Amino acid sequence: MSTLQAIGPEAFDDDFDPQPEPPEAPDDYACCHSGCQPCVWDMYDSAVSEYRQKLAAWQLREAARQARAADKGPDEQH
């Protein structure tokens, strides 16, 4: 079970929760083509996978925030 599922989206701070930033791809010349383990491209692929998981969790939190904001009247929003 993920942290979000265990805690619930309402437990997260509404004031500061920026969207995750994608990892920067390595330059084409960053790979030495000698079969390193892990290769810079392997590390990049791992970073992209982690980014996608963080982005999906953020999107759930953002949807919950939007739903709570829609449920509040204009006078209740901060």
PDB file of N, CA, C and O in Angstrom:
ATOM      1  N   MET A   1       0.854  -1.175   0.000  1.00  0.00           N
ATOM      2  CA  MET A   1       0.000   0.000   0.000  1.00  0.00           C
ATOM      3  C   MET A   1       0.897   1.233   0.000  1.00  0.00           C
ATOM      4  O   MET A   1       1.867   1.301   0.755  1.00  0.00           O
ATOM      5  N   SER A   2       0.577   2.193  -0.834  1.00  0.00           N
ATOM      6  CA  SER A   2       1.378   3.406  -0.913  1.00  0.00           C
ATOM      7  C   SER A   2       1.098   4.303   0.287  1.00  0.00           C
ATOM      8  O   SER A   2       0.099   4.130   0.986  1.00  0.00           O
ATOM      9  N   THR A   3       1.983   5.254   0.514  1.00  0.00           N
ATOM     10  CA  THR A   3       1.800   6.216   1.595  1.00  0.00           C
ATOM     11  C   THR A   3       0.506   6.986   1.391  1.00  0.00           C
ATOM     12  O   THR A   3      -0.234   7.227   2.345  1.00  0.00           O
ATOM     13  N   LEU A   4       0.230   7.373   0.149  1.00  0.00           N
ATOM     14  CA  LEU A   4      -0.981   8.126  -0.141  1.00  0.00           C
ATOM     15  C   LEU A   4      -2.221   7.331   0.229  1.00  0.00           C
ATOM     16  O   LEU A   4      -3.163   7.878   0.802  1.00  0.00           O
ATOM     17  N   GLN A   5      -2.227   6.044  -0.096  1.00  0.00           N
ATOM     18  CA  GLN A   5      -3.375   5.210   0.240  1.00  0.00           C
ATOM     19  C   GLN A   5      -3.483   5.031   1.753  1.00  0.00           C
ATOM     20  O   GLN A   5      -4.586   5.020   2.299  1.00  0.00           O
ATOM     21  N   ALA A   6      -2.353   4.891   2.423  1.00  0.00           N
ATOM     22  CA  ALA A   6      -2.360   4.650   3.858  1.00  0.00           C
ATOM     23  C   ALA A   6      -2.789   5.892   4.634  1.00  0.00           C
ATOM     24  O   ALA A   6      -3.527   5.790   5.613  1.00  0.00           O
ATOM     25  N   ILE A   7      -2.334   7.052   4.204  1.00  0.00           N
ATOM     26  CA  ILE A   7      -2.609   8.284   4.931  1.00  0.00           C
ATOM     27  C   ILE A   7      -3.843   8.982   4.384  1.00  0.00           C
ATOM     28  O   ILE A   7      -4.653   9.508   5.148  1.00  0.00           O
ATOM     29  N   GLY A   8      -3.988   8.989   3.082  1.00  0.00           N
ATOM     30  CA  GLY A   8      -5.101   9.676   2.447  1.00  0.00           C
ATOM     31  C   GLY A   8      -4.666  11.037   1.949  1.00  0.00           C
ATOM     32  O   GLY A   8      -3.838  11.696   2.579  1.00  0.00           O
ATOM     33  N   PRO A   9      -5.213  11.462   0.831  1.00  0.00           N
ATOM     34  CA  PRO A   9      -4.790  12.726   0.229  1.00  0.00           C
ATOM     35  C   PRO A   9      -5.095  13.941   1.088  1.00  0.00           C
ATOM     36  O   PRO A   9      -4.438  14.971   0.938  1.00  0.00           O
ATOM     37  N   GLU A  10      -6.079  13.854   1.990  1.00  0.00           N
ATOM     38  CA  GLU A  10      -6.433  15.010   2.807  1.00  0.00           C
ATOM     39  C   GLU A  10      -5.354  15.344   3.830  1.00  0.00           C
ATOM     40  O   GLU A  10      -5.365  16.437   4.397  1.00  0.00           O
ATOM     41  N   ALA A  11      -4.425  14.429   4.076  1.00  0.00           N
ATOM     42  CA  ALA A  11      -3.387  14.647   5.078  1.00  0.00           C
ATOM     43  C   ALA A  11      -2.213  15.464   4.544  1.00  0.00           C
ATOM     44  O   ALA A  11      -1.334  15.843   5.317  1.00  0.00           O
ATOM     45  N   PHE A  12      -2.180  15.738   3.265  1.00  0.00           N
ATOM     46  CA  PHE A  12      -1.043  16.429   2.689  1.00  0.00           C
ATOM     47  C   PHE A  12      -1.253  17.937   2.694  1.00  0.00           C
ATOM     48  O   PHE A  12      -2.381  18.424   2.614  1.00  0.00           O
ATOM     49  N   ASP A  13      -0.165  18.652   2.789  1.00  0.00           N
ATOM     50  CA  ASP A  13      -0.162  20.106   2.850  1.00  0.00           C
ATOM     51  C   ASP A  13      -0.673  20.699   1.548  1.00  0.00           C
ATOM     52  O   ASP A  13      -0.134  20.413   0.479  1.00  0.00           O
ATOM     53  N   ASP A  14      -1.705  21.520   1.633  1.00  0.00           N
ATOM     54  CA  ASP A  14      -2.254  22.173   0.443  1.00  0.00           C
ATOM     55  C   ASP A  14      -1.442  23.393   0.032  1.00  0.00           C
ATOM     56  O   ASP A  14      -1.534  23.837  -1.112  1.00  0.00           O
ATOM     57  N   ASP A  15      -0.657  23.933   0.937  1.00  0.00           N
ATOM     58  CA  ASP A  15       0.043  25.168   0.643  1.00  0.00           C
ATOM     59  C   ASP A  15       1.259  24.977  -0.244  1.00  0.00           C
ATOM     60  O   ASP A  15       1.543  25.835  -1.080  1.00  0.00           O
ATOM     61  N   PHE A  16       1.974  23.897  -0.090  1.00  0.00           N
ATOM     62  CA  PHE A  16       3.176  23.694  -0.897  1.00  0.00           C
ATOM     63  C   PHE A  16       3.294  22.236  -1.287  1.00  0.00           C
ATOM     64  O   PHE A  16       3.714  21.395  -0.492  1.00  0.00           O
ATOM     65  N   ASP A  17       2.925  21.954  -2.497  1.00  0.00           N
ATOM     66  CA  ASP A  17       3.034  20.600  -3.038  1.00  0.00           C
ATOM     67  C   ASP A  17       3.258  20.732  -4.542  1.00  0.00           C
ATOM     68  O   ASP A  17       2.352  20.490  -5.338  1.00  0.00           O
ATOM     69  N   PRO A  18       4.472  21.118  -4.919  1.00  0.00           N
ATOM     70  CA  PRO A  18       4.721  21.341  -6.348  1.00  0.00           C
ATOM     71  C   PRO A  18       4.686  20.047  -7.147  1.00  0.00           C
ATOM     72  O   PRO A  18       4.980  18.967  -6.634  1.00  0.00           O
ATOM     73  N   GLN A  19       4.323  20.182  -8.405  1.00  0.00           N
ATOM     74  CA  GLN A  19       4.336  19.031  -9.309  1.00  0.00           C
ATOM     75  C   GLN A  19       5.777  18.555  -9.469  1.00  0.00           C
ATOM     76  O   GLN A  19       6.686  19.368  -9.639  1.00  0.00           O
ATOM     77  N   PRO A  20       5.986  17.242  -9.414  1.00  0.00           N
ATOM     78  CA  PRO A  20       7.352  16.730  -9.594  1.00  0.00           C
ATOM     79  C   PRO A  20       7.914  17.120 -10.962  1.00  0.00           C
ATOM     80  O   PRO A  20       7.181  17.237 -11.944  1.00  0.00           O
ATOM     81  N   GLU A  21       9.201  17.311 -10.998  1.00  0.00           N
ATOM     82  CA  GLU A  21       9.888  17.665 -12.246  1.00  0.00           C
ATOM     83  C   GLU A  21      10.485  16.409 -12.858  1.00  0.00           C
ATOM     84  O   GLU A  21      11.031  15.569 -12.143  1.00  0.00           O
ATOM     85  N   PRO A  22      10.385  16.275 -14.173  1.00  0.00           N
ATOM     86  CA  PRO A  22      10.978  15.095 -14.809  1.00  0.00           C
ATOM     87  C   PRO A  22      12.503  15.144 -14.717  1.00  0.00           C
ATOM     88  O   PRO A  22      13.093  16.222 -14.657  1.00  0.00           O
ATOM     89  N   PRO A  23      13.127  13.984 -14.707  1.00  0.00           N
ATOM     90  CA  PRO A  23      14.595  13.976 -14.666  1.00  0.00           C
ATOM     91  C   PRO A  23      15.163  14.481 -15.983  1.00  0.00           C
ATOM     92  O   PRO A  23      14.538  14.379 -17.039  1.00  0.00           O
ATOM     93  N   GLU A  24      16.341  15.016 -15.886  1.00  0.00           N
ATOM     94  CA  GLU A  24      17.019  15.507 -17.087  1.00  0.00           C
ATOM     95  C   GLU A  24      17.735  14.337 -17.760  1.00  0.00           C
ATOM     96  O   GLU A  24      18.484  13.598 -17.121  1.00  0.00           O
ATOM     97  N   ALA A  25      17.492  14.188 -19.046  1.00  0.00           N
ATOM     98  CA  ALA A  25      18.137  13.102 -19.791  1.00  0.00           C
ATOM     99  C   ALA A  25      19.634  13.383 -19.917  1.00  0.00           C
ATOM    100  O   ALA A  25      20.038  14.532 -20.096  1.00  0.00           O
ATOM    101  N   PRO A  26      20.450  12.343 -19.825  1.00  0.00           N
ATOM    102  CA  PRO A  26      21.887  12.545 -20.006  1.00  0.00           C
ATOM    103  C   PRO A  26      22.187  12.956 -21.448  1.00  0.00           C
ATOM    104  O   PRO A  26      21.452  12.623 -22.377  1.00  0.00           O
ATOM    105  N   ASP A  27      23.251  13.663 -21.597  1.00  0.00           N
ATOM    106  CA  ASP A  27      23.692  14.024 -22.950  1.00  0.00           C
ATOM    107  C   ASP A  27      24.075  12.767 -23.711  1.00  0.00           C
ATOM    108  O   ASP A  27      24.436  11.757 -23.107  1.00  0.00           O
ATOM    109  N   ASP A  28      23.998  12.825 -25.011  1.00  0.00           N
ATOM    110  CA  ASP A  28      24.339  11.668 -25.834  1.00  0.00           C
ATOM    111  C   ASP A  28      25.764  11.169 -25.584  1.00  0.00           C
ATOM    112  O   ASP A  28      26.034   9.971 -25.674  1.00  0.00           O
ATOM    113  N   TYR A  29      26.655  12.079 -25.277  1.00  0.00           N
ATOM    114  CA  TYR A  29      28.052  11.694 -25.069  1.00  0.00           C
ATOM    115  C   TYR A  29      28.334  11.224 -23.646  1.00  0.00           C
ATOM    116  O   TYR A  29      29.469  10.866 -23.332  1.00  0.00           O
ATOM    117  N   ALA A  30      27.315  11.219 -22.775  1.00  0.00           N
ATOM    118  CA  ALA A  30      27.522  10.799 -21.381  1.00  0.00           C
ATOM    119  C   ALA A  30      27.756   9.291 -21.272  1.00  0.00           C
ATOM    120  O   ALA A  30      28.378   8.829 -20.316  1.00  0.00           O
ATOM    121  N   CYS A  31      27.266   8.534 -22.232  1.00  0.00           N
ATOM    122  CA  CYS A  31      27.465   7.086 -22.233  1.00  0.00           C
ATOM    123  C   CYS A  31      28.805   6.781 -22.901  1.00  0.00           C
ATOM    124  O   CYS A  31      29.103   7.287 -23.983  1.00  0.00           O
ATOM    125  N   CYS A  32      29.602   5.951 -22.240  1.00  0.00           N
ATOM    126  CA  CYS A  32      30.928   5.625 -22.771  1.00  0.00           C
ATOM    127  C   CYS A  32      30.897   4.406 -23.697  1.00  0.00           C
ATOM    128  O   CYS A  32      31.905   4.081 -24.325  1.00  0.00           O
ATOM    129  N   HIS A  33      29.749   3.729 -23.785  1.00  0.00           N
ATOM    130  CA  HIS A  33      29.565   2.561 -24.651  1.00  0.00           C
ATOM    131  C   HIS A  33      30.515   1.405 -24.314  1.00  0.00           C
ATOM    132  O   HIS A  33      30.903   0.625 -25.185  1.00  0.00           O
ATOM    133  N   SER A  34      30.882   1.315 -23.021  1.00  0.00           N
ATOM    134  CA  SER A  34      31.773   0.230 -22.620  1.00  0.00           C
ATOM    135  C   SER A  34      31.054  -0.827 -21.790  1.00  0.00           C
ATOM    136  O   SER A  34      31.690  -1.729 -21.244  1.00  0.00           O
ATOM    137  N   GLY A  35      29.741  -0.721 -21.694  1.00  0.00           N
ATOM    138  CA  GLY A  35      28.975  -1.730 -20.959  1.00  0.00           C
ATOM    139  C   GLY A  35      28.957  -1.530 -19.459  1.00  0.00           C
ATOM    140  O   GLY A  35      28.790  -2.492 -18.710  1.00  0.00           O
ATOM    141  N   CYS A  36      29.125  -0.304 -19.009  1.00  0.00           N
ATOM    142  CA  CYS A  36      29.095  -0.023 -17.566  1.00  0.00           C
ATOM    143  C   CYS A  36      27.791  -0.526 -16.954  1.00  0.00           C
ATOM    144  O   CYS A  36      26.734  -0.492 -17.584  1.00  0.00           O
ATOM    145  N   GLN A  37      27.891  -0.993 -15.711  1.00  0.00           N
ATOM    146  CA  GLN A  37      26.718  -1.400 -14.953  1.00  0.00           C
ATOM    147  C   GLN A  37      26.705  -0.632 -13.647  1.00  0.00           C
ATOM    148  O   GLN A  37      27.573  -0.882 -12.810  1.00  0.00           O
ATOM    149  N   PRO A  38      25.807   0.258 -13.423  1.00  0.00           N
ATOM    150  CA  PRO A  38      24.749   0.649 -14.341  1.00  0.00           C
ATOM    151  C   PRO A  38      25.234   1.724 -15.311  1.00  0.00           C
ATOM    152  O   PRO A  38      26.110   2.527 -14.992  1.00  0.00           O
ATOM    153  N   CYS A  39      24.660   1.715 -16.461  1.00  0.00           N
ATOM    154  CA  CYS A  39      24.932   2.735 -17.480  1.00  0.00           C
ATOM    155  C   CYS A  39      24.176   4.007 -17.094  1.00  0.00           C
ATOM    156  O   CYS A  39      23.190   3.945 -16.359  1.00  0.00           O
ATOM    157  N   VAL A  40      24.628   5.143 -17.582  1.00  0.00           N
ATOM    158  CA  VAL A  40      23.916   6.390 -17.299  1.00  0.00           C
ATOM    159  C   VAL A  40      22.472   6.303 -17.801  1.00  0.00           C
ATOM    160  O   VAL A  40      21.580   6.926 -17.226  1.00  0.00           O
ATOM    161  N   TRP A  41      22.241   5.543 -18.853  1.00  0.00           N
ATOM    162  CA  TRP A  41      20.883   5.395 -19.378  1.00  0.00           C
ATOM    163  C   TRP A  41      20.043   4.498 -18.484  1.00  0.00           C
ATOM    164  O   TRP A  41      18.831   4.688 -18.385  1.00  0.00           O
ATOM    165  N   ASP A  42      20.671   3.517 -17.827  1.00  0.00           N
ATOM    166  CA  ASP A  42      19.948   2.701 -16.845  1.00  0.00           C
ATOM    167  C   ASP A  42      19.511   3.569 -15.662  1.00  0.00           C
ATOM    168  O   ASP A  42      18.382   3.454 -15.185  1.00  0.00           O
ATOM    169  N   MET A  43      20.409   4.435 -15.195  1.00  0.00           N
ATOM    170  CA  MET A  43      20.079   5.321 -14.087  1.00  0.00           C
ATOM    171  C   MET A  43      18.980   6.298 -14.492  1.00  0.00           C
ATOM    172  O   MET A  43      18.095   6.609 -13.695  1.00  0.00           O
ATOM    173  N   TYR A  44      19.039   6.779 -15.725  1.00  0.00           N
ATOM    174  CA  TYR A  44      18.002   7.677 -16.222  1.00  0.00           C
ATOM    175  C   TYR A  44      16.652   6.953 -16.271  1.00  0.00           C
ATOM    176  O   TYR A  44      15.637   7.508 -15.851  1.00  0.00           O
ATOM    177  N   ASP A  45      16.639   5.714 -16.784  1.00  0.00           N
ATOM    178  CA  ASP A  45      15.393   4.939 -16.835  1.00  0.00           C
ATOM    179  C   ASP A  45      14.805   4.749 -15.439  1.00  0.00           C
ATOM    180  O   ASP A  45      13.588   4.828 -15.265  1.00  0.00           O
ATOM    181  N   SER A  46      15.650   4.502 -14.448  1.00  0.00           N
ATOM    182  CA  SER A  46      15.183   4.370 -13.064  1.00  0.00           C
ATOM    183  C   SER A  46      14.598   5.685 -12.564  1.00  0.00           C
ATOM    184  O   SER A  46      13.562   5.703 -11.899  1.00  0.00           O
ATOM    185  N   ALA A  47      15.272   6.783 -12.890  1.00  0.00           N
ATOM    186  CA  ALA A  47      14.790   8.099 -12.473  1.00  0.00           C
ATOM    187  C   ALA A  47      13.448   8.419 -13.133  1.00  0.00           C
ATOM    188  O   ALA A  47      12.578   9.014 -12.498  1.00  0.00           O
ATOM    189  N   VAL A  48      13.270   8.035 -14.392  1.00  0.00           N
ATOM    190  CA  VAL A  48      12.003   8.270 -15.086  1.00  0.00           C
ATOM    191  C   VAL A  48      10.894   7.448 -14.435  1.00  0.00           C
ATOM    192  O   VAL A  48       9.780   7.942 -14.261  1.00  0.00           O
ATOM    193  N   SER A  49      11.185   6.207 -14.076  1.00  0.00           N
ATOM    194  CA  SER A  49      10.187   5.363 -13.397  1.00  0.00           C
ATOM    195  C   SER A  49       9.778   5.980 -12.070  1.00  0.00           C
ATOM    196  O   SER A  49       8.591   6.036 -11.747  1.00  0.00           O
ATOM    197  N   GLU A  50      10.744   6.439 -11.308  1.00  0.00           N
ATOM    198  CA  GLU A  50      10.455   7.079 -10.023  1.00  0.00           C
ATOM    199  C   GLU A  50       9.645   8.355 -10.233  1.00  0.00           C
ATOM    200  O   GLU A  50       8.699   8.624  -9.493  1.00  0.00           O
ATOM    201  N   TYR A  51      10.017   9.137 -11.237  1.00  0.00           N
ATOM    202  CA  TYR A  51       9.285  10.361 -11.555  1.00  0.00           C
ATOM    203  C   TYR A  51       7.828  10.048 -11.889  1.00  0.00           C
ATOM    204  O   TYR A  51       6.926  10.744 -11.425  1.00  0.00           O
ATOM    205  N   ARG A  52       7.594   9.023 -12.678  1.00  0.00           N
ATOM    206  CA  ARG A  52       6.223   8.675 -13.061  1.00  0.00           C
ATOM    207  C   ARG A  52       5.396   8.277 -11.841  1.00  0.00           C
ATOM    208  O   ARG A  52       4.216   8.616 -11.751  1.00  0.00           O
ATOM    209  N   GLN A  53       6.011   7.563 -10.908  1.00  0.00           N
ATOM    210  CA  GLN A  53       5.299   7.186  -9.679  1.00  0.00           C
ATOM    211  C   GLN A  53       4.974   8.428  -8.850  1.00  0.00           C
ATOM    212  O   GLN A  53       3.858   8.574  -8.349  1.00  0.00           O
ATOM    213  N   LYS A  54       5.950   9.315  -8.709  1.00  0.00           N
ATOM    214  CA  LYS A  54       5.725  10.546  -7.944  1.00  0.00           C
ATOM    215  C   LYS A  54       4.680  11.425  -8.624  1.00  0.00           C
ATOM    216  O   LYS A  54       3.854  12.042  -7.951  1.00  0.00           O
ATOM    217  N   LEU A  55       4.710  11.484  -9.949  1.00  0.00           N
ATOM    218  CA  LEU A  55       3.743  12.286 -10.683  1.00  0.00           C
ATOM    219  C   LEU A  55       2.336  11.727 -10.502  1.00  0.00           C
ATOM    220  O   LEU A  55       1.392  12.491 -10.303  1.00  0.00           O
ATOM    221  N   ALA A  56       2.184  10.419 -10.568  1.00  0.00           N
ATOM    222  CA  ALA A  56       0.869   9.799 -10.386  1.00  0.00           C
ATOM    223  C   ALA A  56       0.330  10.095  -8.984  1.00  0.00           C
ATOM    224  O   ALA A  56      -0.854  10.398  -8.830  1.00  0.00           O
ATOM    225  N   ALA A  57       1.185  10.010  -7.967  1.00  0.00           N
ATOM    226  CA  ALA A  57       0.762  10.315  -6.603  1.00  0.00           C
ATOM    227  C   ALA A  57       0.384  11.788  -6.481  1.00  0.00           C
ATOM    228  O   ALA A  57      -0.611  12.122  -5.839  1.00  0.00           O
ATOM    229  N   TRP A  58       1.168  12.664  -7.090  1.00  0.00           N
ATOM    230  CA  TRP A  58       0.866  14.092  -7.056  1.00  0.00           C
ATOM    231  C   TRP A  58      -0.463  14.377  -7.756  1.00  0.00           C
ATOM    232  O   TRP A  58      -1.256  15.185  -7.272  1.00  0.00           O
ATOM    233  N   GLN A  59      -0.709  13.728  -8.874  1.00  0.00           N
ATOM    234  CA  GLN A  59      -1.964  13.933  -9.595  1.00  0.00           C
ATOM    235  C   GLN A  59      -3.164  13.523  -8.743  1.00  0.00           C
ATOM    236  O   GLN A  59      -4.204  14.180  -8.785  1.00  0.00           O
ATOM    237  N   LEU A  60      -3.028  12.445  -7.972  1.00  0.00           N
ATOM    238  CA  LEU A  60      -4.105  12.057  -7.053  1.00  0.00           C
ATOM    239  C   LEU A  60      -4.320  13.118  -5.981  1.00  0.00           C
ATOM    240  O   LEU A  60      -5.455  13.485  -5.676  1.00  0.00           O
ATOM    241  N   ARG A  61      -3.221  13.606  -5.413  1.00  0.00           N
ATOM    242  CA  ARG A  61      -3.342  14.654  -4.393  1.00  0.00           C
ATOM    243  C   ARG A  61      -3.956  15.915  -4.985  1.00  0.00           C
ATOM    244  O   ARG A  61      -4.794  16.558  -4.352  1.00  0.00           O
ATOM    245  N   GLU A  62      -3.544  16.265  -6.189  1.00  0.00           N
ATOM    246  CA  GLU A  62      -4.048  17.469  -6.843  1.00  0.00           C
ATOM    247  C   GLU A  62      -5.539  17.326  -7.141  1.00  0.00           C
ATOM    248  O   GLU A  62      -6.300  18.275  -6.953  1.00  0.00           O
ATOM    249  N   ALA A  63      -5.959  16.161  -7.599  1.00  0.00           N
ATOM    250  CA  ALA A  63      -7.380  15.926  -7.864  1.00  0.00           C
ATOM    251  C   ALA A  63      -8.184  16.044  -6.568  1.00  0.00           C
ATOM    252  O   ALA A  63      -9.282  16.601  -6.565  1.00  0.00           O
ATOM    253  N   ALA A  64      -7.641  15.524  -5.474  1.00  0.00           N
ATOM    254  CA  ALA A  64      -8.324  15.624  -4.186  1.00  0.00           C
ATOM    255  C   ALA A  64      -8.405  17.080  -3.740  1.00  0.00           C
ATOM    256  O   ALA A  64      -9.434  17.517  -3.224  1.00  0.00           O
ATOM    257  N   ARG A  65      -7.323  17.833  -3.939  1.00  0.00           N
ATOM    258  CA  ARG A  65      -7.333  19.262  -3.602  1.00  0.00           C
ATOM    259  C   ARG A  65      -8.385  20.002  -4.413  1.00  0.00           C
ATOM    260  O   ARG A  65      -9.135  20.819  -3.880  1.00  0.00           O
ATOM    261  N   GLN A  66      -8.434  19.707  -5.708  1.00  0.00           N
ATOM    262  CA  GLN A  66      -9.401  20.365  -6.584  1.00  0.00           C
ATOM    263  C   GLN A  66     -10.825  20.022  -6.161  1.00  0.00           C
ATOM    264  O   GLN A  66     -11.700  20.888  -6.171  1.00  0.00           O
ATOM    265  N   ALA A  67     -11.063  18.779  -5.792  1.00  0.00           N
ATOM    266  CA  ALA A  67     -12.395  18.360  -5.361  1.00  0.00           C
ATOM    267  C   ALA A  67     -12.779  19.064  -4.065  1.00  0.00           C
ATOM    268  O   ALA A  67     -13.917  19.508  -3.915  1.00  0.00           O
ATOM    269  N   ARG A  68     -11.832  19.171  -3.122  1.00  0.00           N
ATOM    270  CA  ARG A  68     -12.129  19.873  -1.863  1.00  0.00           C
ATOM    271  C   ARG A  68     -12.403  21.341  -2.134  1.00  0.00           C
ATOM    272  O   ARG A  68     -13.303  21.924  -1.530  1.00  0.00           O
ATOM    273  N   ALA A  69     -11.632  21.951  -3.040  1.00  0.00           N
ATOM    274  CA  ALA A  69     -11.832  23.366  -3.368  1.00  0.00           C
ATOM    275  C   ALA A  69     -13.194  23.579  -4.013  1.00  0.00           C
ATOM    276  O   ALA A  69     -13.852  24.586  -3.750  1.00  0.00           O
ATOM    277  N   ALA A  70     -13.624  22.644  -4.855  1.00  0.00           N
ATOM    278  CA  ALA A  70     -14.924  22.755  -5.515  1.00  0.00           C
ATOM    279  C   ALA A  70     -16.060  22.600  -4.508  1.00  0.00           C
ATOM    280  O   ALA A  70     -17.129  23.188  -4.674  1.00  0.00           O
ATOM    281  N   ASP A  71     -15.822  21.802  -3.455  1.00  0.00           N
ATOM    282  CA  ASP A  71     -16.844  21.585  -2.431  1.00  0.00           C
ATOM    283  C   ASP A  71     -16.993  22.789  -1.522  1.00  0.00           C
ATOM    284  O   ASP A  71     -18.057  23.009  -0.944  1.00  0.00           O
ATOM    285  N   LYS A  72     -15.928  23.569  -1.396  1.00  0.00           N
ATOM    286  CA  LYS A  72     -15.977  24.763  -0.543  1.00  0.00           C
ATOM    287  C   LYS A  72     -16.595  25.901  -1.334  1.00  0.00           C
ATOM    288  O   LYS A  72     -16.458  25.987  -2.554  1.00  0.00           O
ATOM    289  N   GLY A  73     -17.262  26.748  -0.626  1.00  0.00           N
ATOM    290  CA  GLY A  73     -17.775  27.961  -1.260  1.00  0.00           C
ATOM    291  C   GLY A  73     -16.655  28.959  -1.430  1.00  0.00           C
ATOM    292  O   GLY A  73     -15.596  28.795  -0.824  1.00  0.00           O
ATOM    293  N   PRO A  74     -16.854  29.997  -2.243  1.00  0.00           N
ATOM    294  CA  PRO A  74     -15.803  31.004  -2.455  1.00  0.00           C
ATOM    295  C   PRO A  74     -15.333  31.660  -1.168  1.00  0.00           C
ATOM    296  O   PRO A  74     -14.170  32.050  -1.067  1.00  0.00           O
ATOM    297  N   ASP A  75     -16.231  31.792  -0.165  1.00  0.00           N
ATOM    298  CA  ASP A  75     -15.850  32.431   1.092  1.00  0.00           C
ATOM    299  C   ASP A  75     -14.968  31.536   1.947  1.00  0.00           C
ATOM    300  O   ASP A  75     -14.238  32.029   2.806  1.00  0.00           O
ATOM    301  N   GLU A  76     -15.025  30.223   1.724  1.00  0.00           N
ATOM    302  CA  GLU A  76     -14.264  29.288   2.552  1.00  0.00           C
ATOM    303  C   GLU A  76     -12.849  29.051   2.041  1.00  0.00           C
ATOM    304  O   GLU A  76     -11.994  28.600   2.803  1.00  0.00           O
ATOM    305  N   GLN A  77     -12.582  29.341   0.782  1.00  0.00           N
ATOM    306  CA  GLN A  77     -11.255  29.077   0.223  1.00  0.00           C
ATOM    307  C   GLN A  77     -10.281  30.112   0.736  1.00  0.00           C
ATOM    308  O   GLN A  77     -10.641  31.258   1.008  1.00  0.00           O
ATOM    309  N   HIS A  78      -9.006  29.670   0.864  1.00  0.00           N
ATOM    310  CA  HIS A  78      -7.990  30.604   1.379  1.00  0.00           C
ATOM    311  C   HIS A  78      -7.115  31.071   0.303  1.00  0.00           C
ATOM    312  O   HIS A  78      -6.203  31.861   0.549  1.00  0.00           O
TER     313      HIS A  78
END
